[in-house]
Structures are given as C-alpha cells and as structure tokens.
C-alpha cells in the first residue's frame, strides 16, 4: 500500500509536526514500506483460526474473599497529620 505525500502532510498536521521536504520524502518511503509489510498479514488463511487475545491461556490468581475484623479507627488515624470527628481531614479543593 503506497502512502502519498499529501497523506503524510495530513498526518503531520494532526500530530502538529513540521517537516522539511526532505523529511516528507523520507517518511513517505518509510511509511509505505511499513504498510506494505503489514499488508502481508492479509495473505494469511485465518478461516479456521479462533480469535484470541493471548497466545497462552491466562488465569487470574485471586485470593478468596474472607470476612475479618477491620483496623480500628483510632489506629488507622494514628499517623494522620490532621483528623476531625474520626475521619482524615484534608484541604478543601474547589476550582
């Protein structure tokens, strides 16, 4: 798939990049080569291949949830720089 200089200029404009004429020529050739290489994937026969997100089976290793006693409030607030009515006190942020 060949990419034109006009398309490169459009991409550069979207990315807010400025190129010299020499750079446009260079990038046009490079991007065309990349697209041609990637287009080889279209030649593969994937008719009987199931779509996958990973090549190996992945499994999450979650621990079982167990109910247990939580940390007492006074210990949780022990090192808080400021506290008020049993809660952390933080600066008010309104813009």
RARA-V291832 format. One record per run of one state. SS is the DSSP state (~ for helix, > for strand, _ for the rest). FROM is the first residue (numbers start at 1). TO is the last residue. If there is no record, write none. Layout:
# RARA-V291832
SS|FROM|TO ; SS|FROM|TO
This chain:
# RARA-V291832
_|1|4 ; ~|5|14 ; _|15|20 ; ~|21|43 ; _|44|72 ; ~|73|76 ; _|77|82 ; >|83|84 ; _|85|86 ; >|87|88 ; _|89|95
